[in-house]
Amino acid sequence: MALLELEAARTGLSRTQWTVALIRRRLHERPQLSRSEAIAFIGIQRELRRIGVNVNQIARAMNTAVLEGKVLDLEVAQLADFAVEIRAHLGGVHDAFKGNLHYWSDR
C-alpha cells in the first residue's frame, strides 16, 4: 500500500484514481491522463489549432494574391517553416502519448 501511495502521489493521483487509470489502460488501451496532463493537452490542442488556422489563412492568401518572384518564394518558404513546426509539435504530442502508454504498460 505504501508503494501504491507513493506512485500515485508521484503522478498527481489518489490511490483510487491511479488504480482506476491502470485498469482503464489495460482494458481500453488508451492513454490515462491526470488532471494537469489533460489541461496541458487541451492547451497543446488549442495552440496547434491556432497554428493550423494561420497556415490556412496564409494558403488562402497565396491562392488569391498575385505574387511573383521573391515575394512568392518567401511566402512558400514561410509556409514550409510552419509545416515543419506543426510536425515537430505533433511529434511531441505523439511522444507524450507513447510515454503515457508505456508508463501504464507492463514494466
Biopython code that builds the backbone (N, CA, C, O; Angstrom):
import numpy as np
from Bio.PDB.StructureBuilder import StructureBuilder

atoms = [
    (1, "MET", "N", (0.824, -1.190, 0.000)),
    (1, "MET", "CA", (0.000, 0.000, 0.000)),
    (1, "MET", "C", (0.871, 1.258, 0.000)),
    (1, "MET", "O", (0.531, 2.262, -0.625)),
    (2, "ALA", "N", (1.992, 1.186, 0.706)),
    (2, "ALA", "CA", (2.871, 2.349, 0.766)),
    (2, "ALA", "C", (3.451, 2.666, -0.614)),
    (2, "ALA", "O", (3.537, 3.829, -1.008)),
    (3, "LEU", "N", (3.845, 1.622, -1.341)),
    (3, "LEU", "CA", (4.367, 1.828, -2.694)),
    (3, "LEU", "C", (3.296, 2.379, -3.621)),
    (3, "LEU", "O", (3.570, 3.254, -4.443)),
    (4, "LEU", "N", (2.077, 1.871, -3.491)),
    (4, "LEU", "CA", (0.961, 2.381, -4.291)),
    (4, "LEU", "C", (0.721, 3.849, -3.976)),
    (4, "LEU", "O", (0.525, 4.659, -4.882)),
    (5, "GLU", "N", (0.737, 4.187, -2.708)),
    (5, "GLU", "CA", (0.540, 5.583, -2.284)),
    (5, "GLU", "C", (1.620, 6.493, -2.866)),
    (5, "GLU", "O", (1.322, 7.585, -3.350)),
    (6, "LEU", "N", (2.873, 6.042, -2.820)),
    (6, "LEU", "CA", (3.981, 6.834, -3.358)),
    (6, "LEU", "C", (3.858, 7.024, -4.863)),
    (6, "LEU", "O", (4.020, 8.135, -5.368)),
    (7, "GLU", "N", (3.577, 5.963, -5.566)),
    (7, "GLU", "CA", (3.463, 6.045, -7.029)),
    (7, "GLU", "C", (2.289, 6.921, -7.439)),
    (7, "GLU", "O", (2.408, 7.728, -8.361)),
    (8, "ALA", "N", (1.181, 6.770, -6.777)),
    (8, "ALA", "CA", (0.013, 7.602, -7.079)),
    (8, "ALA", "C", (0.334, 9.071, -6.822)),
    (8, "ALA", "O", (-0.002, 9.927, -7.640)),
    (9, "ALA", "N", (0.966, 9.369, -5.719)),
    (9, "ALA", "CA", (1.319, 10.751, -5.390)),
    (9, "ALA", "C", (2.299, 11.316, -6.409)),
    (9, "ALA", "O", (2.217, 12.489, -6.774)),
    (10, "ARG", "N", (3.230, 10.477, -6.869)),
    (10, "ARG", "CA", (4.216, 10.912, -7.867)),
    (10, "ARG", "C", (3.551, 11.344, -9.171)),
    (10, "ARG", "O", (4.050, 12.235, -9.859)),
    (11, "THR", "N", (2.435, 10.720, -9.509)),
    (11, "THR", "CA", (1.730, 11.050, -10.746)),
    (11, "THR", "C", (0.630, 12.084, -10.535)),
    (11, "THR", "O", (-0.041, 12.485, -11.486)),
    (12, "GLY", "N", (0.444, 12.515, -9.289)),
    (12, "GLY", "CA", (-0.575, 13.521, -9.010)),
    (12, "GLY", "C", (-1.974, 12.955, -8.897)),
    (12, "GLY", "O", (-2.957, 13.677, -9.060)),
    (13, "LEU", "N", (-2.067, 11.663, -8.617)),
    (13, "LEU", "CA", (-3.364, 10.995, -8.492)),
    (13, "LEU", "C", (-3.519, 10.419, -7.095)),
    (13, "LEU", "O", (-2.534, 10.189, -6.393)),
    (14, "SER", "N", (-4.759, 10.190, -6.701)),
    (14, "SER", "CA", (-5.002, 9.457, -5.453)),
    (14, "SER", "C", (-4.776, 7.971, -5.741)),
    (14, "SER", "O", (-4.655, 7.564, -6.897)),
    (15, "ARG", "N", (-4.722, 7.174, -4.684)),
    (15, "ARG", "CA", (-4.579, 5.712, -4.887)),
    (15, "ARG", "C", (-5.688, 5.176, -5.762)),
    (15, "ARG", "O", (-5.439, 4.399, -6.683)),
    (16, "THR", "N", (-6.918, 5.589, -5.478)),
    (16, "THR", "CA", (-8.071, 5.105, -6.243)),
    (16, "THR", "C", (-7.976, 5.554, -7.689)),
    (16, "THR", "O", (-8.201, 4.755, -8.598)),
    (17, "GLN", "N", (-7.647, 6.821, -7.919)),
    (17, "GLN", "CA", (-7.525, 7.327, -9.294)),
    (17, "GLN", "C", (-6.434, 6.575, -10.049)),
    (17, "GLN", "O", (-6.615, 6.220, -11.213)),
    (18, "TRP", "N", (-5.314, 6.334, -9.396)),
    (18, "TRP", "CA", (-4.212, 5.625, -10.037)),
    (18, "TRP", "C", (-4.619, 4.200, -10.397)),
    (18, "TRP", "O", (-4.330, 3.720, -11.493)),
    (19, "THR", "N", (-5.286, 3.534, -9.472)),
    (19, "THR", "CA", (-5.731, 2.152, -9.718)),
    (19, "THR", "C", (-6.750, 2.100, -10.846)),
    (19, "THR", "O", (-6.677, 1.222, -11.706)),
    (20, "VAL", "N", (-7.689, 3.021, -10.853)),
    (20, "VAL", "CA", (-8.693, 3.083, -11.925)),
    (20, "VAL", "C", (-8.009, 3.353, -13.263)),
    (20, "VAL", "O", (-8.361, 2.741, -14.272)),
    (21, "ALA", "N", (-7.032, 4.267, -13.280)),
    (21, "ALA", "CA", (-6.312, 4.572, -14.519)),
    (21, "ALA", "C", (-5.586, 3.340, -15.044)),
    (21, "ALA", "O", (-5.577, 3.087, -16.249)),
    (22, "LEU", "N", (-4.984, 2.584, -14.154)),
    (22, "LEU", "CA", (-4.285, 1.363, -14.560)),
    (22, "LEU", "C", (-5.271, 0.358, -15.166)),
    (22, "LEU", "O", (-5.001, -0.222, -16.218)),
    (23, "ILE", "N", (-6.375, 0.162, -14.524)),
    (23, "ILE", "CA", (-7.385, -0.779, -15.025)),
    (23, "ILE", "C", (-7.926, -0.302, -16.374)),
    (23, "ILE", "O", (-8.052, -1.096, -17.306)),
    (24, "ARG", "N", (-8.244, 0.988, -16.481)),
    (24, "ARG", "CA", (-8.759, 1.526, -17.753)),
    (24, "ARG", "C", (-7.737, 1.374, -18.867)),
    (24, "ARG", "O", (-8.088, 1.035, -19.997)),
    (25, "ARG", "N", (-6.482, 1.624, -18.550)),
    (25, "ARG", "CA", (-5.423, 1.487, -19.562)),
    (25, "ARG", "C", (-5.365, 0.054, -20.069)),
    (25, "ARG", "O", (-5.276, -0.179, -21.274)),
    (26, "ARG", "N", (-5.414, -0.893, -19.162)),
    (26, "ARG", "CA", (-5.326, -2.297, -19.548)),
    (26, "ARG", "C", (-6.559, -2.738, -20.327)),
    (26, "ARG", "O", (-6.440, -3.536, -21.257)),
    (27, "LEU", "N", (-7.736, -2.239, -19.971)),
    (27, "LEU", "CA", (-8.969, -2.643, -20.649)),
    (27, "LEU", "C", (-9.163, -1.945, -21.989)),
    (27, "LEU", "O", (-9.616, -2.562, -22.952)),
    (28, "HIS", "N", (-8.821, -0.663, -22.053)),
    (28, "HIS", "CA", (-9.146, 0.129, -23.240)),
    (28, "HIS", "C", (-7.945, 0.489, -24.106)),
    (28, "HIS", "O", (-8.116, 0.984, -25.220)),
    (29, "GLU", "N", (-6.738, 0.250, -23.614)),
    (29, "GLU", "CA", (-5.509, 0.536, -24.353)),
    (29, "GLU", "C", (-5.447, 1.972, -24.867)),
    (29, "GLU", "O", (-5.065, 2.223, -26.010)),
    (30, "ARG", "N", (-5.832, 2.912, -23.996)),
    (30, "ARG", "CA", (-5.776, 4.338, -24.308)),
    (30, "ARG", "C", (-4.958, 5.037, -23.231)),
    (30, "ARG", "O", (-4.860, 4.545, -22.107)),
    (31, "PRO", "N", (-4.368, 6.186, -23.569)),
    (31, "PRO", "CA", (-3.626, 6.937, -22.548)),
    (31, "PRO", "C", (-4.536, 7.316, -21.377)),
    (31, "PRO", "O", (-5.733, 7.544, -21.554)),
    (32, "GLN", "N", (-3.958, 7.379, -20.200)),
    (32, "GLN", "CA", (-4.667, 7.801, -18.996)),
    (32, "GLN", "C", (-3.975, 9.059, -18.490)),
    (32, "GLN", "O", (-2.809, 9.015, -18.096)),
    (33, "LEU", "N", (-4.684, 10.171, -18.500)),
    (33, "LEU", "CA", (-4.090, 11.453, -18.158)),
    (33, "LEU", "C", (-4.557, 11.939, -16.788)),
    (33, "LEU", "O", (-5.729, 11.812, -16.433)),
    (34, "SER", "N", (-3.622, 12.495, -16.033)),
    (34, "SER", "CA", (-4.008, 13.165, -14.791)),
    (34, "SER", "C", (-4.668, 14.491, -15.159)),
    (34, "SER", "O", (-4.658, 14.890, -16.324)),
    (35, "ARG", "N", (-5.229, 15.160, -14.187)),
    (35, "ARG", "CA", (-5.892, 16.442, -14.460)),
    (35, "ARG", "C", (-4.919, 17.446, -15.076)),
    (35, "ARG", "O", (-5.260, 18.120, -16.048)),
    (36, "SER", "N", (-3.719, 17.551, -14.521)),
    (36, "SER", "CA", (-2.742, 18.512, -15.050)),
    (36, "SER", "C", (-2.301, 18.129, -16.462)),
    (36, "SER", "O", (-2.102, 19.003, -17.306)),
    (37, "GLU", "N", (-2.148, 16.835, -16.721)),
    (37, "GLU", "CA", (-1.797, 16.394, -18.072)),
    (37, "GLU", "C", (-2.924, 16.685, -19.060)),
    (37, "GLU", "O", (-2.668, 17.100, -20.190)),
    (38, "ALA", "N", (-4.158, 16.470, -18.641)),
    (38, "ALA", "CA", (-5.302, 16.750, -19.510)),
    (38, "ALA", "C", (-5.386, 18.239, -19.826)),
    (38, "ALA", "O", (-5.654, 18.614, -20.967)),
    (39, "ILE", "N", (-5.159, 19.088, -18.828)),
    (39, "ILE", "CA", (-5.177, 20.536, -19.050)),
    (39, "ILE", "C", (-4.066, 20.933, -20.013)),
    (39, "ILE", "O", (-4.285, 21.749, -20.909)),
    (40, "ALA", "N", (-2.880, 20.368, -19.838)),
    (40, "ALA", "CA", (-1.765, 20.659, -20.744)),
    (40, "ALA", "C", (-2.091, 20.199, -22.162)),
    (40, "ALA", "O", (-1.802, 20.909, -23.125)),
    (41, "PHE", "N", (-2.684, 19.032, -22.295)),
    (41, "PHE", "CA", (-3.046, 18.504, -23.609)),
    (41, "PHE", "C", (-4.066, 19.407, -24.294)),
    (41, "PHE", "O", (-3.968, 19.652, -25.496)),
    (42, "ILE", "N", (-5.038, 19.900, -23.544)),
    (42, "ILE", "CA", (-6.036, 20.826, -24.104)),
    (42, "ILE", "C", (-5.339, 22.088, -24.614)),
    (42, "ILE", "O", (-5.673, 22.590, -25.687)),
    (43, "GLY", "N", (-4.372, 22.602, -23.851)),
    (43, "GLY", "CA", (-3.609, 23.775, -24.285)),
    (43, "GLY", "C", (-2.823, 23.517, -25.557)),
    (43, "GLY", "O", (-2.767, 24.368, -26.444)),
    (44, "ILE", "N", (-2.222, 22.348, -25.644)),
    (44, "ILE", "CA", (-1.469, 21.975, -26.846)),
    (44, "ILE", "C", (-2.401, 21.901, -28.047)),
    (44, "ILE", "O", (-2.078, 22.413, -29.119)),
    (45, "GLN", "N", (-3.552, 21.268, -27.872)),
    (45, "GLN", "CA", (-4.524, 21.183, -28.974)),
    (45, "GLN", "C", (-4.944, 22.576, -29.423)),
    (45, "GLN", "O", (-5.044, 22.836, -30.622)),
    (46, "ARG", "N", (-5.189, 23.467, -28.479)),
    (46, "ARG", "CA", (-5.610, 24.837, -28.800)),
    (46, "ARG", "C", (-4.536, 25.545, -29.627)),
    (46, "ARG", "O", (-4.839, 26.193, -30.629)),
    (47, "GLU", "N", (-3.285, 25.416, -29.197)),
    (47, "GLU", "CA", (-2.194, 26.066, -29.917)),
    (47, "GLU", "C", (-2.015, 25.482, -31.323)),
    (47, "GLU", "O", (-1.794, 26.221, -32.282)),
    (48, "LEU", "N", (-2.112, 24.177, -31.438)),
    (48, "LEU", "CA", (-1.994, 23.563, -32.763)),
    (48, "LEU", "C", (-3.127, 24.012, -33.683)),
    (48, "LEU", "O", (-2.911, 24.231, -34.874)),
    (49, "ARG", "N", (-4.335, 24.148, -33.131)),
    (49, "ARG", "CA", (-5.455, 24.664, -33.933)),
    (49, "ARG", "C", (-5.174, 26.078, -34.411)),
    (49, "ARG", "O", (-5.440, 26.415, -35.565)),
    (50, "ARG", "N", (-4.638, 26.901, -33.527)),
    (50, "ARG", "CA", (-4.323, 28.288, -33.898)),
    (50, "ARG", "C", (-3.272, 28.327, -35.002)),
    (50, "ARG", "O", (-3.390, 29.109, -35.946)),
    (51, "ILE", "N", (-2.254, 27.495, -34.888)),
    (51, "ILE", "CA", (-1.235, 27.423, -35.932)),
    (51, "ILE", "C", (-1.870, 26.970, -37.239)),
    (51, "ILE", "O", (-1.578, 27.521, -38.300)),
    (52, "GLY", "N", (-2.738, 25.967, -37.163)),
    (52, "GLY", "CA", (-3.417, 25.474, -38.359)),
    (52, "GLY", "C", (-4.263, 26.549, -39.024)),
    (52, "GLY", "O", (-4.292, 26.650, -40.250)),
    (53, "VAL", "N", (-4.948, 27.350, -38.224)),
    (53, "VAL", "CA", (-5.753, 28.449, -38.768)),
    (53, "VAL", "C", (-4.839, 29.445, -39.486)),
    (53, "VAL", "O", (-5.163, 29.912, -40.578)),
    (54, "ASN", "N", (-3.707, 29.765, -38.877)),
    (54, "ASN", "CA", (-2.758, 30.690, -39.513)),
    (54, "ASN", "C", (-2.239, 30.135, -40.833)),
    (54, "ASN", "O", (-2.145, 30.865, -41.820)),
    (55, "VAL", "N", (-1.907, 28.862, -40.855)),
    (55, "VAL", "CA", (-1.422, 28.249, -42.095)),
    (55, "VAL", "C", (-2.515, 28.287, -43.160)),
    (55, "VAL", "O", (-2.238, 28.568, -44.326)),
    (56, "ASN", "N", (-3.747, 28.007, -42.765)),
    (56, "ASN", "CA", (-4.855, 28.072, -43.730)),
    (56, "ASN", "C", (-5.034, 29.484, -44.271)),
    (56, "ASN", "O", (-5.286, 29.663, -45.462)),
    (57, "GLN", "N", (-4.906, 30.483, -43.411)),
    (57, "GLN", "CA", (-5.032, 31.871, -43.859)),
    (57, "GLN", "C", (-3.930, 32.227, -44.848)),
    (57, "GLN", "O", (-4.179, 32.911, -45.841)),
    (58, "ILE", "N", (-2.729, 31.771, -44.581)),
    (58, "ILE", "CA", (-1.618, 32.022, -45.497)),
    (58, "ILE", "C", (-1.878, 31.337, -46.832)),
    (58, "ILE", "O", (-1.673, 31.932, -47.890)),
    (59, "ALA", "N", (-2.327, 30.095, -46.783)),
    (59, "ALA", "CA", (-2.610, 29.362, -48.020)),
    (59, "ALA", "C", (-3.707, 30.059, -48.821)),
    (59, "ALA", "O", (-3.597, 30.183, -50.040)),
    (60, "ARG", "N", (-4.766, 30.514, -48.147)),
    (60, "ARG", "CA", (-5.846, 31.235, -48.837)),
    (60, "ARG", "C", (-5.334, 32.520, -49.469)),
    (60, "ARG", "O", (-5.664, 32.842, -50.610)),
    (61, "ALA", "N", (-4.523, 33.246, -48.711)),
    (61, "ALA", "CA", (-3.963, 34.493, -49.231)),
    (61, "ALA", "C", (-3.079, 34.230, -50.445)),
    (61, "ALA", "O", (-3.097, 34.992, -51.412)),
    (62, "MET", "N", (-2.313, 33.156, -50.391)),
    (62, "MET", "CA", (-1.455, 32.816, -51.528)),
    (62, "MET", "C", (-2.282, 32.442, -52.748)),
    (62, "MET", "O", (-1.895, 32.735, -53.879)),
    (63, "ASN", "N", (-3.410, 31.801, -52.525)),
    (63, "ASN", "CA", (-4.263, 31.406, -53.650)),
    (63, "ASN", "C", (-4.955, 32.588, -54.298)),
    (63, "ASN", "O", (-5.234, 32.559, -55.496)),
    (64, "THR", "N", (-5.236, 33.622, -53.530)),
    (64, "THR", "CA", (-5.979, 34.758, -54.077)),
    (64, "THR", "C", (-5.074, 35.910, -54.500)),
    (64, "THR", "O", (-5.479, 36.735, -55.319)),
    (65, "ALA", "N", (-3.881, 35.984, -53.971)),
    (65, "ALA", "CA", (-2.979, 37.096, -54.280)),
    (65, "ALA", "C", (-2.183, 36.797, -55.549)),
    (65, "ALA", "O", (-1.932, 35.647, -55.909)),
    (66, "VAL", "N", (-1.811, 37.858, -56.187)),
    (66, "VAL", "CA", (-0.934, 37.734, -57.347)),
    (66, "VAL", "C", (0.465, 38.052, -56.841)),
    (66, "VAL", "O", (0.816, 39.214, -56.635)),
    (67, "LEU", "N", (1.244, 37.023, -56.648)),
    (67, "LEU", "CA", (2.600, 37.194, -56.130)),
    (67, "LEU", "C", (3.581, 36.700, -57.176)),
    (67, "LEU", "O", (3.335, 35.709, -57.864)),
    (68, "GLU", "N", (4.664, 37.387, -57.282)),
    (68, "GLU", "CA", (5.663, 36.982, -58.255)),
    (68, "GLU", "C", (7.034, 36.936, -57.613)),
    (68, "GLU", "O", (7.298, 37.599, -56.611)),
    (69, "GLY", "N", (7.883, 36.152, -58.203)),
    (69, "GLY", "CA", (9.303, 36.134, -57.863)),
    (69, "GLY", "C", (9.608, 35.880, -56.416)),
    (69, "GLY", "O", (9.115, 34.921, -55.822)),
    (70, "LYS", "N", (10.441, 36.759, -55.836)),
    (70, "LYS", "CA", (10.950, 36.569, -54.484)),
    (70, "LYS", "C", (9.854, 36.638, -53.423)),
    (70, "LYS", "O", (9.947, 35.967, -52.396)),
    (71, "VAL", "N", (8.813, 37.445, -53.662)),
    (71, "VAL", "CA", (7.726, 37.548, -52.692)),
    (71, "VAL", "C", (7.046, 36.195, -52.543)),
    (71, "VAL", "O", (6.806, 35.736, -51.426)),
    (72, "LEU", "N", (6.736, 35.558, -53.663)),
    (72, "LEU", "CA", (6.105, 34.236, -53.634)),
    (72, "LEU", "C", (7.038, 33.217, -52.977)),
    (72, "LEU", "O", (6.595, 32.404, -52.167)),
    (73, "ASP", "N", (8.307, 33.257, -53.318)),
    (73, "ASP", "CA", (9.273, 32.332, -52.728)),
    (73, "ASP", "C", (9.333, 32.483, -51.213)),
    (73, "ASP", "O", (9.429, 31.494, -50.487)),
    (74, "LEU", "N", (9.275, 33.731, -50.738)),
    (74, "LEU", "CA", (9.302, 33.994, -49.298)),
    (74, "LEU", "C", (8.060, 33.420, -48.617)),
    (74, "LEU", "O", (8.158, 32.813, -47.551)),
    (75, "GLU", "N", (6.909, 33.609, -49.225)),
    (75, "GLU", "CA", (5.657, 33.087, -48.663)),
    (75, "GLU", "C", (5.664, 31.556, -48.634)),
    (75, "GLU", "O", (5.252, 30.950, -47.645)),
    (76, "VAL", "N", (6.121, 30.948, -49.695)),
    (76, "VAL", "CA", (6.186, 29.481, -49.753)),
    (76, "VAL", "C", (7.158, 28.959, -48.695)),
    (76, "VAL", "O", (6.880, 27.952, -48.044)),
    (77, "ALA", "N", (8.278, 29.626, -48.522)),
    (77, "ALA", "CA", (9.256, 29.215, -47.506)),
    (77, "ALA", "C", (8.666, 29.337, -46.104)),
    (77, "ALA", "O", (8.871, 28.468, -45.256)),
    (78, "GLN", "N", (7.934, 30.421, -45.870)),
    (78, "GLN", "CA", (7.314, 30.616, -44.558)),
    (78, "GLN", "C", (6.273, 29.529, -44.290)),
    (78, "GLN", "O", (6.188, 29.009, -43.177)),
    (79, "LEU", "N", (5.494, 29.191, -45.293)),
    (79, "LEU", "CA", (4.500, 28.129, -45.151)),
    (79, "LEU", "C", (5.184, 26.791, -44.856)),
    (79, "LEU", "O", (4.703, 26.012, -44.033)),
    (80, "ALA", "N", (6.292, 26.532, -45.524)),
    (80, "ALA", "CA", (7.050, 25.297, -45.278)),
    (80, "ALA", "C", (7.587, 25.280, -43.845)),
    (80, "ALA", "O", (7.592, 24.234, -43.195)),
    (81, "ASP", "N", (8.041, 26.437, -43.353)),
    (81, "ASP", "CA", (8.527, 26.519, -41.968)),
    (81, "ASP", "C", (7.408, 26.210, -40.973)),
    (81, "ASP", "O", (7.621, 25.518, -39.977)),
    (82, "PHE", "N", (6.216, 26.732, -41.259)),
    (82, "PHE", "CA", (5.077, 26.431, -40.389)),
    (82, "PHE", "C", (4.772, 24.939, -40.388)),
    (82, "PHE", "O", (4.481, 24.364, -39.340)),
    (83, "ALA", "N", (4.839, 24.318, -41.546)),
    (83, "ALA", "CA", (4.570, 22.883, -41.641)),
    (83, "ALA", "C", (5.575, 22.094, -40.808)),
    (83, "ALA", "O", (5.203, 21.136, -40.130)),
    (84, "VAL", "N", (6.839, 22.490, -40.855)),
    (84, "VAL", "CA", (7.878, 21.826, -40.054)),
    (84, "VAL", "C", (7.587, 22.003, -38.565)),
    (84, "VAL", "O", (7.724, 21.061, -37.785)),
    (85, "GLU", "N", (7.186, 23.213, -38.175)),
    (85, "GLU", "CA", (6.877, 23.484, -36.772)),
    (85, "GLU", "C", (5.697, 22.649, -36.299)),
    (85, "GLU", "O", (5.722, 22.090, -35.203)),
    (86, "ILE", "N", (4.674, 22.568, -37.122)),
    (86, "ILE", "CA", (3.496, 21.766, -36.759)),
    (86, "ILE", "C", (3.881, 20.300, -36.610)),
    (86, "ILE", "O", (3.472, 19.645, -35.652)),
    (87, "ARG", "N", (4.663, 19.784, -37.549)),
    (87, "ARG", "CA", (5.098, 18.379, -37.447)),
    (87, "ARG", "C", (5.894, 18.134, -36.171)),
    (87, "ARG", "O", (5.744, 17.092, -35.533)),
    (88, "ALA", "N", (6.745, 19.096, -35.798)),
    (88, "ALA", "CA", (7.532, 18.944, -34.567)),
    (88, "ALA", "C", (6.625, 18.896, -33.345)),
    (88, "ALA", "O", (6.833, 18.078, -32.449)),
    (89, "HIS", "N", (5.621, 19.766, -33.304)),
    (89, "HIS", "CA", (4.689, 19.760, -32.172)),
    (89, "HIS", "C", (3.872, 18.473, -32.148)),
    (89, "HIS", "O", (3.659, 17.894, -31.082)),
    (90, "LEU", "N", (3.421, 18.029, -33.294)),
    (90, "LEU", "CA", (2.676, 16.770, -33.345)),
    (90, "LEU", "C", (3.556, 15.601, -32.909)),
    (90, "LEU", "O", (3.084, 14.675, -32.250)),
    (91, "GLY", "N", (4.824, 15.646, -33.275)),
    (91, "GLY", "CA", (5.760, 14.619, -32.818)),
    (91, "GLY", "C", (5.886, 14.624, -31.301)),
    (91, "GLY", "O", (5.968, 13.566, -30.676)),
    (92, "GLY", "N", (5.902, 15.816, -30.711)),
    (92, "GLY", "CA", (5.957, 15.924, -29.250)),
    (92, "GLY", "C", (4.718, 15.347, -28.588)),
    (92, "GLY", "O", (4.811, 14.664, -27.568)),
    (93, "VAL", "N", (3.555, 15.624, -29.169)),
    (93, "VAL", "CA", (2.305, 15.064, -28.642)),
    (93, "VAL", "C", (2.331, 13.540, -28.769)),
    (93, "VAL", "O", (1.950, 12.825, -27.842)),
    (94, "HIS", "N", (2.782, 13.056, -29.919)),
    (94, "HIS", "CA", (2.885, 11.608, -30.135)),
    (94, "HIS", "C", (3.814, 10.977, -29.091)),
    (94, "HIS", "O", (3.488, 9.941, -28.511)),
    (95, "ASP", "N", (4.964, 11.602, -28.858)),
    (95, "ASP", "CA", (5.913, 11.079, -27.870)),
    (95, "ASP", "C", (5.322, 11.086, -26.462)),
    (95, "ASP", "O", (5.559, 10.168, -25.676)),
    (96, "ALA", "N", (4.549, 12.132, -26.151)),
    (96, "ALA", "CA", (3.921, 12.205, -24.825)),
    (96, "ALA", "C", (2.924, 11.066, -24.642)),
    (96, "ALA", "O", (2.899, 10.426, -23.590)),
    (97, "PHE", "N", (2.108, 10.811, -25.652)),
    (97, "PHE", "CA", (1.152, 9.713, -25.552)),
    (97, "PHE", "C", (1.865, 8.364, -25.505)),
    (97, "PHE", "O", (1.460, 7.467, -24.766)),
    (98, "LYS", "N", (2.909, 8.229, -26.283)),
    (98, "LYS", "CA", (3.679, 6.988, -26.270)),
    (98, "LYS", "C", (4.272, 6.743, -24.880)),
    (98, "LYS", "O", (4.244, 5.623, -24.370)),
    (99, "GLY", "N", (4.809, 7.813, -24.277)),
    (99, "GLY", "CA", (5.348, 7.698, -22.917)),
    (99, "GLY", "C", (4.270, 7.344, -21.914)),
    (99, "GLY", "O", (4.496, 6.539, -21.011)),
    (100, "ASN", "N", (3.083, 7.948, -22.069)),
    (100, "ASN", "CA", (1.972, 7.652, -21.169)),
    (100, "ASN", "C", (1.568, 6.191, -21.303)),
    (100, "ASN", "O", (1.371, 5.506, -20.299)),
    (101, "LEU", "N", (1.444, 5.714, -22.528)),
    (101, "LEU", "CA", (1.074, 4.309, -22.740)),
    (101, "LEU", "C", (2.130, 3.374, -22.162)),
    (101, "LEU", "O", (1.806, 2.343, -21.573)),
    (102, "HIS", "N", (3.388, 3.744, -22.334)),
    (102, "HIS", "CA", (4.475, 2.918, -21.793)),
    (102, "HIS", "C", (4.420, 2.880, -20.261)),
    (102, "HIS", "O", (4.632, 1.832, -19.651)),
    (103, "TYR", "N", (4.134, 4.032, -19.650)),
    (103, "TYR", "CA", (4.072, 4.076, -18.189)),
    (103, "TYR", "C", (3.038, 3.092, -17.660)),
    (103, "TYR", "O", (3.297, 2.383, -16.687)),
    (104, "TRP", "N", (1.868, 3.044, -18.292)),
    (104, "TRP", "CA", (0.781, 2.210, -17.794)),
    (104, "TRP", "C", (0.881, 0.766, -18.274)),
    (104, "TRP", "O", (0.057, -0.062, -17.884)),
    (105, "SER", "N", (1.861, 0.444, -19.104)),
    (105, "SER", "CA", (2.033, -0.920, -19.596)),
    (105, "SER", "C", (2.866, -1.739, -18.614)),
    (105, "SER", "O", (3.394, -1.217, -17.632)),
    (106, "ASP", "N", (2.968, -3.012, -18.899)),
    (106, "ASP", "CA", (3.824, -3.880, -18.076)),
    (106, "ASP", "C", (5.258, -3.355, -18.116)),
    (106, "ASP", "O", (5.762, -2.966, -19.170)),
    (107, "ARG", "N", (5.894, -3.351, -16.967)),
    (107, "ARG", "CA", (7.282, -2.898, -16.900)),
    (107, "ARG", "C", (8.177, -4.025, -16.517)),
    (107, "ARG", "O", (9.389, -3.842, -16.408)),
]
sb = StructureBuilder()
sb.init_structure("model")
sb.init_model(0)
sb.init_chain("A")
sb.init_seg("    ")
for serial, (resi, resn, name, xyz) in enumerate(atoms, 1):
    if name == "N":
        sb.init_residue(resn, " ", resi, " ")
    sb.init_atom(name, np.array(xyz, "f"), 0.0, 1.0, " ", f" {name:<3s}", serial, name[0])
structure = sb.get_structure()
